Amino acid sequence: MTKHWHEAGSSWRTYAPDMDVMPFTDVERYHFDLYGYVVRRGVLDDPELDALVDSIDAMQLPSPGASIQSQRFTGFLEGAQVFRDLLDHEAILAPVLELCGPKARLDHAYGIVMGPGTSGLGLHGGGTPHDPAQFYEFRGGRMYNGLVGVQWALVDHPPGEGGFCCIPGSHRANFALPAGADPGLVVTVPLNARDVLFFTEGLTHGTSTWRASHDRLALFYKYAPGHASWGVQYQTTLQALAGSGLLTERQRRLMQIPAVHPHDAVEPA
Ligand SMILES: O=C(O)CCC(=O)C(=O)O
């Protein structure tokens, strides 16, 4: 018999015992709650990584420059199958449902490509001021998030060479980030190709200058609770994708328009 997932003490195995998934371990859950992010190492296998990189190469993206706009790309979910496989990949689905609820939806997705020496988006987010679209809260034994980022690293992001940065724990901040705060509070998170990073958009985070000699390449899939939307892609590209016949039933459920009801759970209970 399945339990409602929000019941104190329920686990992902009891909520959806047949799911082929990798729920957060106690260690990962502790890290995410405390720091606002957590990394899972080496979750993509070589064929997946190669197919993702080759499929991005095949898109023949323009060379990225200094502007954020030139460093971002979309339009890949409609392309190679391997991009759609990430939507509900076994390495991320259970954590996404835990963080966003059983009706979680994909809000938007994009890629980042950055050339050596370029900088990206500055620090944004944080527990204060409260942002009803991008928040972190712990209540009744579970974590609630307005928006969760899932970053797939497709190249190495070596220590000190840039990429995702954040002020760990700032999703719980009760004061706005003051001008003049110690820059040492900001941590850049090293990643290896094949890793996946989960972060709450309630965290103060951004992109630190890319200092590696190779281009940065990463994919971002952003998930929201079933009733919420941050962007408008559900009206445009994601609805078209949902009707395209390219998705599995579970992936289609991740594309539902934001609503409490009607709204199917991603995994039937
Ligand atoms: O470059 C990064 O990893 C951070 C991107 C970012 O700030 C975001 O997706 O909200």
The ligand as an SDF file (V2000), in Angstrom:
LIG
                    3D

 10  9  0  0  0  0  0  0  0  0999 V2000
   26.2960   29.3280  -14.2340 O   0  0  0  0  0  0  0  0  0  0  0  0
   25.6490   28.7000  -13.4090 C   0  0  0  0  0  0  0  0  0  0  0  0
   25.8720   27.5300  -13.1270 O   0  0  0  0  0  0  0  0  0  0  0  0
   24.5010   29.4000  -12.6780 C   0  0  0  0  0  0  0  0  0  0  0  0
   23.3620   29.6950  -13.5930 C   0  0  0  0  0  0  0  0  0  0  0  0
   22.2710   30.4240  -12.8500 C   0  0  0  0  0  0  0  0  0  0  0  0
   22.5200   31.3510  -12.1440 O   0  0  0  0  0  0  0  0  0  0  0  0
   20.8970   29.9710  -12.9540 C   0  0  0  0  0  0  0  0  0  0  0  0
   20.6340   29.0340  -13.7060 O   0  0  0  0  0  0  0  0  0  0  0  0
   20.0180   30.5270  -12.2630 O   0  0  0  0  0  0  0  0  0  0  0  0
  1  2  2  0
  2  3  1  0
  2  4  1  0
  4  5  1  0
  5  6  1  0
  6  7  2  0
  6  8  1  0
  8  9  2  0
  8 10  1  0
M  END
$$$$
